Amino acid sequence: MGLPQAGLWLRRLWVLFQVALQVAVGKVFLILFPSRVKQHIVAMNQKNPHFSYDNWAPTLYSVQYFWFVLKVRWQRLEDRTEPGGLAPNCPVVRLSGQRCSIWDFMKDGWAFKNNVNIRNHRNLQDRLQAACLLLDRSPQCPVVVDTMKNQSSRLYAALPERLYVLQAGKILYKGKPGPWNYHPEEVRAVLEKLHS
């Protein structure tokens, strides 16, 4: 059912050490070998046409970077999803403010398309307002938001982003964490197989 609290905190402490070491070493490399680090980062992001090293470089290995990576890695310790397993039926909120569950959207299909850079939300209104930005891009799926308890994000280990295919309460596909490790083409293949 999950790690006991003591076990979770020990693993969080270990992750804290790993992230602190990664950031410290990364910062040293960025200072000593800036062109080599740039070459490596650009090579890792060749497939992303929206990636700009100049937008990312000032934030790499910063205090904000440290806290964000730590938050992501800690959240992954609470991942409760497995392909073929039961999909958590988390509460979400429609843009109208109506509360419902994530399973309510399995009837229509669920797809996430287009990335939008949005600051952290202080309350549900901020979150709903940010979701309206997605509507301006005419997504081809229903748009809902997680509650402020972030239960969906935690149970699906979706921070910063992760692709899933859910059907009839089951997880048919669980992608790797994004933005660098997810593969929309795998999702497309799963969806095409479902519709063939």
Solvent accessible surface area in square Angstrom, and as a share of the most:
residue,aa,sasa,rsa
1,M,234,1.04
2,G,43,0.42
3,L,63,0.31
4,P,96,0.61
5,Q,121,0.54
6,A,74,0.57
7,G,20,0.19
8,L,19,0.09
9,W,135,0.47
10,L,122,0.61
11,R,118,0.43
12,R,41,0.15
13,L,110,0.55
14,W,148,0.52
15,V,9,0.05
16,L,60,0.30
17,F,111,0.46
18,Q,59,0.26
19,V,0,0.00
20,A,44,0.34
21,L,94,0.47
22,Q,76,0.34
23,V,17,0.10
24,A,55,0.43
25,V,67,0.39
26,G,8,0.08
27,K,85,0.36
28,V,74,0.43
29,F,104,0.43
30,L,31,0.15
31,I,121,0.62
32,L,110,0.55
33,F,105,0.44
34,P,76,0.48
35,S,88,0.57
36,R,158,0.58
37,V,18,0.10
38,K,92,0.39
39,Q,109,0.48
40,H,113,0.50
41,I,17,0.09
42,V,63,0.36
43,A,57,0.45
44,M,100,0.45
45,N,9,0.04
46,Q,143,0.64
47,K,196,0.83
48,N,65,0.33
49,P,117,0.73
50,H,163,0.73
51,F,33,0.14
52,S,39,0.25
53,Y,32,0.12
54,D,109,0.57
55,N,110,0.56
56,W,85,0.30
57,A,24,0.19
58,P,105,0.66
59,T,72,0.42
60,L,12,0.06
61,Y,40,0.15
62,S,26,0.17
63,V,103,0.59
64,Q,137,0.61
65,Y,45,0.17
66,F,32,0.13
67,W,147,0.51
68,F,93,0.39
69,V,26,0.15
70,L,1,0.01
71,K,108,0.46
72,V,8,0.05
73,R,73,0.27
74,W,63,0.22
75,Q,20,0.09
76,R,74,0.27
77,L,25,0.12
78,E,32,0.14
79,D,38,0.20
80,R,104,0.38
81,T,1,0.01
82,E,115,0.52
83,P,80,0.50
84,G,54,0.52
85,G,24,0.23
86,L,116,0.58
87,A,0,0.00
88,P,21,0.13
89,N,71,0.37
90,C,1,0.00
91,P,51,0.32
92,V,4,0.02
93,V,0,0.00
94,R,83,0.30
95,L,43,0.22
96,S,97,0.63
97,G,36,0.35
98,Q,105,0.47
99,R,152,0.55
100,C,22,0.13
101,S,24,0.15
102,I,21,0.11
103,W,83,0.29
104,D,51,0.26
105,F,6,0.03
106,M,30,0.14
107,K,166,0.70
108,D,104,0.54
109,G,38,0.36
110,W,88,0.31
111,A,48,0.37
112,F,116,0.48
113,K,119,0.50
114,N,63,0.32
115,N,104,0.53
116,V,32,0.19
117,N,153,0.79
118,I,63,0.32
119,R,150,0.55
120,N,125,0.64
121,H,52,0.23
122,R,173,0.63
123,N,69,0.36
124,L,37,0.18
125,Q,125,0.56
126,D,21,0.11
127,R,31,0.11
128,L,16,0.08
129,Q,129,0.57
130,A,9,0.07
131,A,7,0.05
132,C,60,0.36
133,L,85,0.42
134,L,28,0.14
135,L,86,0.43
136,D,115,0.60
137,R,119,0.44
138,S,84,0.54
139,P,29,0.18
140,Q,158,0.70
141,C,27,0.16
142,P,36,0.23
143,V,22,0.12
144,V,21,0.12
145,V,15,0.08
146,D,23,0.12
147,T,11,0.06
148,M,70,0.31
149,K,160,0.68
150,N,51,0.26
151,Q,60,0.27
152,S,12,0.08
153,S,25,0.16
154,R,86,0.31
155,L,42,0.21
156,Y,10,0.04
157,A,1,0.01
158,A,30,0.23
159,L,37,0.18
160,P,46,0.29
161,E,40,0.18
162,R,36,0.13
163,L,29,0.14
164,Y,30,0.12
165,V,6,0.04
166,L,29,0.14
167,Q,87,0.39
168,A,93,0.72
169,G,5,0.05
170,K,93,0.40
171,I,0,0.00
172,L,70,0.35
173,Y,27,0.10
174,K,43,0.18
175,G,4,0.04
176,K,129,0.55
177,P,22,0.14
178,G,6,0.06
179,P,49,0.31
180,W,108,0.38
181,N,76,0.39
182,Y,60,0.23
183,H,68,0.30
184,P,75,0.47
185,E,109,0.49
186,E,74,0.33
187,V,24,0.14
188,R,158,0.58
189,A,56,0.44
190,V,36,0.21
191,L,55,0.27
192,E,102,0.46
193,K,163,0.69
194,L,71,0.35
195,H,155,0.69
196,S,127,0.82
